[in-house]
Amino acid sequence: MDTFNINDRVNIIGKKSTGTIAFIGTTHFSDGLWIGVILDGPNGRNNGSYDGTRYFKCDKNHGIFVRPCQVKKLQVKSSETTRKHYPNYLKCDSSPTPIGKLKNNTDNISPKKKKRDVKLKSITISSETTKDTDPKKEAGENKEKTKDSKIGFIKQLLSQDVESSSKEKGTKFIKANKQDSDLKQMISKTHKELNEVKAYVADLDRKIKLLKEISLKENNL
């Protein structure tokens, strides 16, 4: 088991980089425990902040976040005992603080309070049970999951649109058939009424002819 403290000198396993621990705790970008290291050279990935949240402060490309199993504690020489102390901006169980509010908060802290924050807090970690994960890799996996969920949502919307379109077409077809049936009934009724009118006109013509014949016979008499 390894025990890490703020301001411990460590070596990044797998990389020819050494640095000083400036942060130990949880982060907003991934679950689990992370260690923030200020590297001696510009071999890092950030300046102590990630996605707009400040965890510790250092120069550009001098900061890096690693899992506890990715660092190895170095033996401190007597000449290094007076090295610079780096305050832990976030305690292990605290929530991330936005960069915009960090300056105002630190300005209002008394010197005694700042001194207490610099006190080291030991954390015992089992390197065998700690997962070796890169924050950018985990962020990429989260983005892939988000992308897959968006694609699934779009497919669901398209499926609903197709179903809705099918129902609408079916409704229009039923209405069209009903209108066609009503039109046929109207035409049939109109033909029937027309035939009745024709029959009435024919009967009227026959009566007129009969009256004319009767009138002629009376004149002849």
C-alpha positions as MATLAB code, in Angstrom:
seq = 'MDTFNINDRVNIIGKKSTGTIAFIGTTHFSDGLWIGVILDGPNGRNNGSYDGTRYFKCDKNHGIFVRPCQVKKLQVKSSETTRKHYPNYLKCDSSPTPIGKLKNNTDNISPKKKKRDVKLKSITISSETTKDTDPKKEAGENKEKTKDSKIGFIKQLLSQDVESSSKEKGTKFIKANKQDSDLKQMISKTHKELNEVKAYVADLDRKIKLLKEISLKENNL';
ca = [
       0.000    0.000    0.000;
       1.142    3.516   -0.814;
       0.383    6.631    1.193;
       0.262    9.955   -0.645;
       0.230   13.456    0.756;
      -0.030   16.915   -0.749;
       3.473   18.147   -1.770;
       4.858   14.599   -2.083;
       7.383   14.140   -4.876;
       6.298   11.402   -7.282;
       7.289    9.793  -10.558;
       4.679    9.162  -13.292;
       4.822    5.448  -14.124;
       5.434    4.801  -17.821;
       6.608    8.369  -18.435;
       9.906   10.066  -17.826;
       8.213   12.746  -15.742;
       8.447   13.728  -12.110;
       6.490   16.259  -10.167;
       4.796   17.319   -6.944;
       1.329   16.283   -5.777;
      -0.945   19.343   -5.567;
      -4.363   17.693   -5.403;
      -5.847   14.472   -4.011;
      -9.573   13.848   -4.225;
     -12.614   13.298   -6.403;
     -13.395   15.247   -9.581;
     -16.444   16.215  -11.623;
     -15.192   14.635  -14.860;
     -14.918   11.037  -13.600;
     -15.689    8.864  -10.599;
     -13.076    7.565   -8.217;
      -9.949    9.055   -6.701;
      -7.595   11.265   -8.722;
      -4.189   12.779   -8.014;
      -3.236   16.135   -9.517;
       0.492   16.472  -10.157;
       2.504   19.588  -11.045;
       5.214   18.312  -13.362;
       8.746   19.699  -13.369;
       8.598   20.175  -17.146;
       5.911   21.127  -19.717;
       4.905   17.513  -20.290;
       1.393   17.781  -18.855;
      -2.051   18.375  -20.311;
      -3.467   21.323  -18.399;
      -2.805   24.107  -15.892;
      -4.544   22.466  -12.940;
      -8.079   22.950  -14.260;
     -10.348   20.657  -16.254;
     -13.488   21.694  -18.167;
     -13.563   25.082  -16.445;
     -13.083   23.780  -12.888;
      -9.912   24.625  -10.963;
      -8.380   21.837   -8.842;
      -4.889   23.270   -8.375;
      -2.756   26.002   -9.933;
       0.330   25.637  -12.138;
       1.813   26.810  -15.428;
       0.353   25.765  -18.777;
       1.023   22.103  -19.715;
       2.597   21.461  -16.292;
      -0.486   19.839  -14.749;
      -1.770   16.275  -15.120;
      -4.442   14.093  -13.482;
      -3.576   10.448  -12.821;
      -4.855    7.520  -10.834;
      -2.970    6.608   -7.648;
      -1.665    3.431   -9.299;
       0.000    5.545  -11.999;
       2.387    7.337   -9.647;
       5.298    6.177   -7.524;
       6.418    8.071   -4.484;
      10.025    9.299   -4.587;
      12.420    9.376   -1.676;
      12.786   12.999   -0.563;
      16.343   14.248   -0.170;
      17.258   16.530    2.706;
      17.898   19.395    0.269;
      14.288   19.198   -0.954;
      12.637   19.675    2.429;
      12.307   23.409    1.799;
      10.479   23.035   -1.518;
       7.433   25.137   -2.352;
       4.096   24.005   -0.870;
       1.091   23.712   -3.183;
      -2.350   24.151   -1.533;
      -5.014   21.603   -2.362;
      -7.840   23.664   -3.932;
     -10.297   20.815   -3.365;
     -10.436   18.590   -0.354;
     -10.973   14.876   -0.959;
     -14.688   14.936   -0.237;
     -15.488   18.444   -1.488;
     -17.223   19.541   -4.677;
     -15.361   21.259   -7.601;
     -15.238   25.056   -7.544;
     -15.670   27.074  -10.793;
     -12.591   29.127  -11.763;
     -14.565   32.396  -11.782;
     -15.499   32.048   -8.084;
     -12.151   30.656   -6.919;
     -10.318   34.001   -6.843;
     -13.022   35.767   -4.817;
     -13.198   32.891   -2.338;
      -9.399   32.759   -1.774;
      -9.203   36.554   -1.315;
     -11.667   36.376    1.615;
      -9.847   33.545    3.433;
      -7.787   34.617    6.420;
      -4.048   33.697    6.630;
      -4.821   31.245    9.444;
      -7.471   29.556    7.300;
      -5.058   29.294    4.363;
      -2.450   27.791    6.635;
      -4.894   25.153    7.865;
      -5.798   24.268    4.238;
      -2.132   23.597    3.493;
      -1.955   20.927    6.226;
      -1.328   17.534    4.731;
      -4.000   14.879    4.754;
      -2.750   11.332    4.382;
      -4.681    8.932    2.243;
      -3.974    5.220    2.185;
      -4.547    3.708   -1.218;
      -4.288    0.161   -2.457;
      -2.616    0.270   -5.879;
      -3.920   -3.210   -6.637;
      -7.588   -2.221   -6.405;
      -7.285    1.203   -8.097;
      -8.356    1.378  -11.712;
      -5.785    2.730  -14.230;
      -7.753    5.247  -16.214;
      -6.974    8.347  -18.250;
      -9.408   11.288  -17.720;
      -9.497   12.084  -21.450;
     -10.203    8.418  -22.240;
     -13.110    8.326  -19.769;
     -14.397   11.641  -21.112;
     -14.272   10.147  -24.627;
     -16.232    7.084  -23.476;
     -18.852    9.343  -21.888;
     -19.134   11.301  -25.157;
     -19.598    8.016  -27.096;
     -22.373    6.972  -24.702;
     -24.020   10.372  -25.127;
     -23.727   10.055  -28.912;
     -25.297    6.562  -28.869;
     -28.167    7.793  -26.686;
     -28.794   10.709  -29.083;
     -28.821    8.327  -32.067;
     -31.296    6.067  -30.268;
     -33.501    9.055  -29.464;
     -33.451   10.183  -33.129;
     -34.358    6.667  -34.286;
     -37.246    6.619  -31.827;
     -38.487    9.972  -33.141;
     -38.246    8.731  -36.749;
     -40.142    5.577  -35.822;
     -42.869    7.655  -34.171;
     -43.037    9.927  -37.241;
     -43.424    6.908  -39.566;
     -46.129    5.420  -37.353;
     -47.927    8.759  -37.154;
     -47.662    9.194  -40.935;
     -49.099    5.703  -41.512;
     -52.040    6.417  -39.213;
     -52.664    9.734  -40.938;
     -52.619    8.108  -44.383;
     -55.020    5.409  -43.186;
     -57.401    8.046  -41.813;
     -57.277    9.996  -45.080;
     -57.972    6.800  -47.060;
     -61.024    5.995  -44.931;
     -62.310    9.559  -45.317;
     -61.768    9.408  -49.096;
     -63.717    6.126  -49.342;
     -66.553    7.578  -47.283;
     -66.670   10.694  -49.469;
     -66.693    8.513  -52.605;
     -69.570    6.457  -51.206;
     -71.511    9.616  -50.292;
     -70.916   10.994  -53.804;
     -72.237    7.817  -55.422;
     -75.356    7.945  -53.265;
     -75.887   11.591  -54.206;
     -75.528   10.791  -57.929;
     -77.980    7.881  -57.642;
     -80.491   10.102  -55.841;
     -80.082   12.818  -58.474;
     -80.723   10.302  -61.314;
     -83.849    9.105  -59.550;
     -85.164   12.650  -59.123;
     -84.344   13.417  -62.780;
     -86.297   10.369  -63.954;
     -89.257   11.477  -61.868;
     -89.108   14.944  -63.477;
     -88.948   13.383  -66.957;
     -91.969   11.206  -66.191;
     -93.897   14.243  -64.908;
     -93.041   16.240  -68.050;
     -94.100   13.343  -70.316;
     -97.397   13.037  -68.460;
     -97.905   16.800  -68.751;
     -97.294   16.686  -72.535;
     -99.813   13.866  -72.906;
    -102.459   15.866  -71.047;
    -101.781   18.966  -73.170;
    -102.232   16.957  -76.390;
    -105.484   15.502  -75.063;
    -106.822   18.993  -74.271;
    -105.910   20.193  -77.764;
    -107.783   17.314  -79.369;
    -110.859   18.017  -77.264;
    -110.697   21.705  -78.166;
    -110.514   20.897  -81.927;
    -113.523   18.599  -81.740;
    -115.599   21.280  -79.996;
    -114.696   23.851  -82.682;
    -115.733   21.480  -85.451;
    -119.123   21.060  -83.910;
];
